[in-house]
């Protein structure tokens, strides 16, 4: 049963590609409307060097943003956990940043931050940090009260309780937020690249997508989109594996 569950997504994907290829061929749909999987593969192969370099550029922004989001989210969550005043000050502004569309503020960030790579990382970090912040804060607040009472009865200080009890208890929450943040960092990087590409900075995959759209090279556009989808799946799966390893190593979770 477990093997079938693992192979089912692959089988469904292969079936969908076969149906897609057959429908496009039978209906003779033009490639500029909907390219076939074979046409997309051919477009990728003919331009794979440029597309893979652009993917590496996008992944570099994603990785930097994920590290920044994890660090920022953890620090802010710790501040909110130790101080009610900090929680009252931080939480509303964190929500404001989360609900503000990054595409609306990305042009300002790109203008304010001189270095293009740093500007893209800032935009992606804004998108990605909130799941880490909210999940970690929830984990720090979900410490079992009986364990907190035990620490207090044994004379533990607030710092000892925080680092020896609350932080380990919040680890599964932090890792779950990190897995969500990984895919959001990729989304934020692509959105920022779209904005930057319109201003002439087109190093990432978003620039290749815009370029292909302007030239009506739709199979090449789909090839870039496919790379982004695969990258998102790999990031999510890798962070999921990292989460399981860490929780198994420290004896947390199921």
Helices and strands as residue ranges (DSSP letters): H 2-27, H 37-46, H 48-82, H 84-99, H 102-112, H 116-141, H 145-153, H 158-161, I 162-166, H 167-198, H 205-214, H 218-250
